[in-house]
Amino acid sequence: MIATISDRQLEIIEAAGKILTTSGVSGLTIKNLAKEMKFSESAIYRHFTSKEEIIIALLDYLAQNMDERYTNAISAKQTPEEKFTTLFQNQFSLFKKNPHFVVAVFSDGLLEESQRINETMLKIMAIKMKHLMPIIIEGQQKKVFTNSITSEELIHIVMGTFRLQMFKWRIANFQFDIERNGHNMIQALLTLIKNK
């Protein structure tokens, strides 16, 4: 993960996110980025060596941000159900304010860009699992969540549902309320995974 990111690098990442949202991966070029920021291309290159580095920095920033937000949002006093809800509501709220993260994670062609981008995407999934797995396990131990399937299988069902919801929002060009739809998704998942 990126340990520190300068204010200027953050501005570049945000501008890259804006371009990703409006023009997709193919529209994200150093030339378009420089134009968006009213910089010279060489000014961009002083902060990042390539488009790949910018995308990796954006994904790394998301990963670091998710890790910190989840750690701060979830309280030991919460029930497994409350922790589960908090984790996903937190993510839907972030994505509603920053749809470019969704574009970066769900862009056609991005996964073919480079192995390093793929590894950074896997890092994001690992962070989600790092925070979600203990909630699922605790819920199963406390008999709140079903034990009829393994925690690993529950994680796949939950994360797959989340990814599908985000992908639908992305291809709908962010036209529906992701927080409301996300809340409905959380409730549906809890209905499925809770002990009857």
MODELLER restraints for C-alpha pairs under 7 A, 6 or more apart:
rsr = mdl.restraints
at = mdl.atoms
rsr.add(forms.Gaussian(group=physical.xy_distance, feature=features.Distance(at['CA:1:A'], at['CA:60:A']), mean=5.54, stdev=0.5))
rsr.add(forms.Gaussian(group=physical.xy_distance, feature=features.Distance(at['CA:1:A'], at['CA:64:A']), mean=6.82, stdev=0.5))
rsr.add(forms.Gaussian(group=physical.xy_distance, feature=features.Distance(at['CA:2:A'], at['CA:60:A']), mean=6.22, stdev=0.5))
rsr.add(forms.Gaussian(group=physical.xy_distance, feature=features.Distance(at['CA:9:A'], at['CA:47:A']), mean=6.33, stdev=0.5))
rsr.add(forms.Gaussian(group=physical.xy_distance, feature=features.Distance(at['CA:13:A'], at['CA:54:A']), mean=6.39, stdev=0.5))
rsr.add(forms.Gaussian(group=physical.xy_distance, feature=features.Distance(at['CA:13:A'], at['CA:58:A']), mean=5.61, stdev=0.5))
rsr.add(forms.Gaussian(group=physical.xy_distance, feature=features.Distance(at['CA:15:A'], at['CA:33:A']), mean=6.76, stdev=0.5))
rsr.add(forms.Gaussian(group=physical.xy_distance, feature=features.Distance(at['CA:15:A'], at['CA:36:A']), mean=6.81, stdev=0.5))
rsr.add(forms.Gaussian(group=physical.xy_distance, feature=features.Distance(at['CA:15:A'], at['CA:37:A']), mean=6.89, stdev=0.5))
rsr.add(forms.Gaussian(group=physical.xy_distance, feature=features.Distance(at['CA:16:A'], at['CA:28:A']), mean=6.59, stdev=0.5))
rsr.add(forms.Gaussian(group=physical.xy_distance, feature=features.Distance(at['CA:16:A'], at['CA:33:A']), mean=6.32, stdev=0.5))
rsr.add(forms.Gaussian(group=physical.xy_distance, feature=features.Distance(at['CA:17:A'], at['CA:100:A']), mean=4.60, stdev=0.5))
rsr.add(forms.Gaussian(group=physical.xy_distance, feature=features.Distance(at['CA:17:A'], at['CA:101:A']), mean=6.91, stdev=0.5))
rsr.add(forms.Gaussian(group=physical.xy_distance, feature=features.Distance(at['CA:18:A'], at['CA:100:A']), mean=6.18, stdev=0.5))
rsr.add(forms.Gaussian(group=physical.xy_distance, feature=features.Distance(at['CA:19:A'], at['CA:27:A']), mean=6.62, stdev=0.5))
rsr.add(forms.Gaussian(group=physical.xy_distance, feature=features.Distance(at['CA:19:A'], at['CA:28:A']), mean=5.91, stdev=0.5))
rsr.add(forms.Gaussian(group=physical.xy_distance, feature=features.Distance(at['CA:20:A'], at['CA:27:A']), mean=6.84, stdev=0.5))
rsr.add(forms.Gaussian(group=physical.xy_distance, feature=features.Distance(at['CA:20:A'], at['CA:28:A']), mean=6.10, stdev=0.5))
rsr.add(forms.Gaussian(group=physical.xy_distance, feature=features.Distance(at['CA:20:A'], at['CA:100:A']), mean=6.29, stdev=0.5))
rsr.add(forms.Gaussian(group=physical.xy_distance, feature=features.Distance(at['CA:20:A'], at['CA:103:A']), mean=6.32, stdev=0.5))
rsr.add(forms.Gaussian(group=physical.xy_distance, feature=features.Distance(at['CA:20:A'], at['CA:104:A']), mean=6.93, stdev=0.5))
rsr.add(forms.Gaussian(group=physical.xy_distance, feature=features.Distance(at['CA:21:A'], at['CA:100:A']), mean=5.26, stdev=0.5))
rsr.add(forms.Gaussian(group=physical.xy_distance, feature=features.Distance(at['CA:21:A'], at['CA:103:A']), mean=5.98, stdev=0.5))
rsr.add(forms.Gaussian(group=physical.xy_distance, feature=features.Distance(at['CA:24:A'], at['CA:107:A']), mean=6.98, stdev=0.5))
rsr.add(forms.Gaussian(group=physical.xy_distance, feature=features.Distance(at['CA:25:A'], at['CA:107:A']), mean=6.77, stdev=0.5))
rsr.add(forms.Gaussian(group=physical.xy_distance, feature=features.Distance(at['CA:25:A'], at['CA:110:A']), mean=6.71, stdev=0.5))
rsr.add(forms.Gaussian(group=physical.xy_distance, feature=features.Distance(at['CA:29:A'], at['CA:51:A']), mean=6.59, stdev=0.5))
rsr.add(forms.Gaussian(group=physical.xy_distance, feature=features.Distance(at['CA:30:A'], at['CA:41:A']), mean=6.29, stdev=0.5))
rsr.add(forms.Gaussian(group=physical.xy_distance, feature=features.Distance(at['CA:30:A'], at['CA:51:A']), mean=6.53, stdev=0.5))
rsr.add(forms.Gaussian(group=physical.xy_distance, feature=features.Distance(at['CA:31:A'], at['CA:41:A']), mean=6.09, stdev=0.5))
rsr.add(forms.Gaussian(group=physical.xy_distance, feature=features.Distance(at['CA:34:A'], at['CA:40:A']), mean=5.54, stdev=0.5))
rsr.add(forms.Gaussian(group=physical.xy_distance, feature=features.Distance(at['CA:34:A'], at['CA:41:A']), mean=5.24, stdev=0.5))
rsr.add(forms.Gaussian(group=physical.xy_distance, feature=features.Distance(at['CA:34:A'], at['CA:44:A']), mean=6.62, stdev=0.5))
rsr.add(forms.Gaussian(group=physical.xy_distance, feature=features.Distance(at['CA:48:A'], at['CA:54:A']), mean=6.30, stdev=0.5))
rsr.add(forms.Gaussian(group=physical.xy_distance, feature=features.Distance(at['CA:56:A'], at['CA:117:A']), mean=5.83, stdev=0.5))
rsr.add(forms.Gaussian(group=physical.xy_distance, feature=features.Distance(at['CA:56:A'], at['CA:120:A']), mean=6.60, stdev=0.5))
rsr.add(forms.Gaussian(group=physical.xy_distance, feature=features.Distance(at['CA:59:A'], at['CA:120:A']), mean=6.47, stdev=0.5))
rsr.add(forms.Gaussian(group=physical.xy_distance, feature=features.Distance(at['CA:60:A'], at['CA:120:A']), mean=6.60, stdev=0.5))
rsr.add(forms.Gaussian(group=physical.xy_distance, feature=features.Distance(at['CA:63:A'], at['CA:124:A']), mean=5.04, stdev=0.5))
rsr.add(forms.Gaussian(group=physical.xy_distance, feature=features.Distance(at['CA:63:A'], at['CA:127:A']), mean=6.90, stdev=0.5))
rsr.add(forms.Gaussian(group=physical.xy_distance, feature=features.Distance(at['CA:67:A'], at['CA:127:A']), mean=6.25, stdev=0.5))
rsr.add(forms.Gaussian(group=physical.xy_distance, feature=features.Distance(at['CA:70:A'], at['CA:87:A']), mean=6.27, stdev=0.5))
rsr.add(forms.Gaussian(group=physical.xy_distance, feature=features.Distance(at['CA:73:A'], at['CA:86:A']), mean=6.94, stdev=0.5))
rsr.add(forms.Gaussian(group=physical.xy_distance, feature=features.Distance(at['CA:74:A'], at['CA:83:A']), mean=5.82, stdev=0.5))
rsr.add(forms.Gaussian(group=physical.xy_distance, feature=features.Distance(at['CA:74:A'], at['CA:86:A']), mean=6.67, stdev=0.5))
rsr.add(forms.Gaussian(group=physical.xy_distance, feature=features.Distance(at['CA:80:A'], at['CA:135:A']), mean=5.53, stdev=0.5))
rsr.add(forms.Gaussian(group=physical.xy_distance, feature=features.Distance(at['CA:80:A'], at['CA:138:A']), mean=6.44, stdev=0.5))
rsr.add(forms.Gaussian(group=physical.xy_distance, feature=features.Distance(at['CA:80:A'], at['CA:139:A']), mean=5.15, stdev=0.5))
rsr.add(forms.Gaussian(group=physical.xy_distance, feature=features.Distance(at['CA:83:A'], at['CA:135:A']), mean=6.69, stdev=0.5))
rsr.add(forms.Gaussian(group=physical.xy_distance, feature=features.Distance(at['CA:84:A'], at['CA:135:A']), mean=6.55, stdev=0.5))
rsr.add(forms.Gaussian(group=physical.xy_distance, feature=features.Distance(at['CA:85:A'], at['CA:186:A']), mean=6.43, stdev=0.5))
rsr.add(forms.Gaussian(group=physical.xy_distance, feature=features.Distance(at['CA:89:A'], at['CA:183:A']), mean=6.95, stdev=0.5))
rsr.add(forms.Gaussian(group=physical.xy_distance, feature=features.Distance(at['CA:92:A'], at['CA:178:A']), mean=6.38, stdev=0.5))
rsr.add(forms.Gaussian(group=physical.xy_distance, feature=features.Distance(at['CA:92:A'], at['CA:179:A']), mean=5.54, stdev=0.5))
rsr.add(forms.Gaussian(group=physical.xy_distance, feature=features.Distance(at['CA:92:A'], at['CA:182:A']), mean=6.51, stdev=0.5))
rsr.add(forms.Gaussian(group=physical.xy_distance, feature=features.Distance(at['CA:93:A'], at['CA:179:A']), mean=6.32, stdev=0.5))
rsr.add(forms.Gaussian(group=physical.xy_distance, feature=features.Distance(at['CA:95:A'], at['CA:101:A']), mean=6.67, stdev=0.5))
rsr.add(forms.Gaussian(group=physical.xy_distance, feature=features.Distance(at['CA:95:A'], at['CA:102:A']), mean=6.59, stdev=0.5))
rsr.add(forms.Gaussian(group=physical.xy_distance, feature=features.Distance(at['CA:96:A'], at['CA:178:A']), mean=6.49, stdev=0.5))
rsr.add(forms.Gaussian(group=physical.xy_distance, feature=features.Distance(at['CA:102:A'], at['CA:166:A']), mean=6.94, stdev=0.5))
rsr.add(forms.Gaussian(group=physical.xy_distance, feature=features.Distance(at['CA:102:A'], at['CA:170:A']), mean=6.81, stdev=0.5))
rsr.add(forms.Gaussian(group=physical.xy_distance, feature=features.Distance(at['CA:103:A'], at['CA:170:A']), mean=6.70, stdev=0.5))
rsr.add(forms.Gaussian(group=physical.xy_distance, feature=features.Distance(at['CA:106:A'], at['CA:167:A']), mean=6.41, stdev=0.5))
rsr.add(forms.Gaussian(group=physical.xy_distance, feature=features.Distance(at['CA:111:A'], at['CA:117:A']), mean=6.76, stdev=0.5))
rsr.add(forms.Gaussian(group=physical.xy_distance, feature=features.Distance(at['CA:111:A'], at['CA:118:A']), mean=5.84, stdev=0.5))
rsr.add(forms.Gaussian(group=physical.xy_distance, feature=features.Distance(at['CA:133:A'], at['CA:155:A']), mean=6.95, stdev=0.5))
rsr.add(forms.Gaussian(group=physical.xy_distance, feature=features.Distance(at['CA:136:A'], at['CA:151:A']), mean=6.26, stdev=0.5))
rsr.add(forms.Gaussian(group=physical.xy_distance, feature=features.Distance(at['CA:137:A'], at['CA:151:A']), mean=6.27, stdev=0.5))
rsr.add(forms.Gaussian(group=physical.xy_distance, feature=features.Distance(at['CA:139:A'], at['CA:145:A']), mean=4.96, stdev=0.5))
rsr.add(forms.Gaussian(group=physical.xy_distance, feature=features.Distance(at['CA:140:A'], at['CA:146:A']), mean=6.03, stdev=0.5))
rsr.add(forms.Gaussian(group=physical.xy_distance, feature=features.Distance(at['CA:140:A'], at['CA:147:A']), mean=5.82, stdev=0.5))
rsr.add(forms.Gaussian(group=physical.xy_distance, feature=features.Distance(at['CA:143:A'], at['CA:195:A']), mean=6.75, stdev=0.5))
rsr.add(forms.Gaussian(group=physical.xy_distance, feature=features.Distance(at['CA:144:A'], at['CA:194:A']), mean=5.69, stdev=0.5))
rsr.add(forms.Gaussian(group=physical.xy_distance, feature=features.Distance(at['CA:144:A'], at['CA:195:A']), mean=5.66, stdev=0.5))
rsr.add(forms.Gaussian(group=physical.xy_distance, feature=features.Distance(at['CA:145:A'], at['CA:193:A']), mean=5.40, stdev=0.5))
rsr.add(forms.Gaussian(group=physical.xy_distance, feature=features.Distance(at['CA:145:A'], at['CA:194:A']), mean=4.14, stdev=0.5))
rsr.add(forms.Gaussian(group=physical.xy_distance, feature=features.Distance(at['CA:145:A'], at['CA:195:A']), mean=5.11, stdev=0.5))
rsr.add(forms.Gaussian(group=physical.xy_distance, feature=features.Distance(at['CA:146:A'], at['CA:193:A']), mean=5.62, stdev=0.5))
rsr.add(forms.Gaussian(group=physical.xy_distance, feature=features.Distance(at['CA:146:A'], at['CA:194:A']), mean=5.46, stdev=0.5))
rsr.add(forms.Gaussian(group=physical.xy_distance, feature=features.Distance(at['CA:146:A'], at['CA:195:A']), mean=4.72, stdev=0.5))
rsr.add(forms.Gaussian(group=physical.xy_distance, feature=features.Distance(at['CA:158:A'], at['CA:189:A']), mean=6.97, stdev=0.5))
rsr.add(forms.Gaussian(group=physical.xy_distance, feature=features.Distance(at['CA:169:A'], at['CA:176:A']), mean=6.89, stdev=0.5))
rsr.add(forms.Gaussian(group=physical.xy_distance, feature=features.Distance(at['CA:169:A'], at['CA:178:A']), mean=6.94, stdev=0.5))
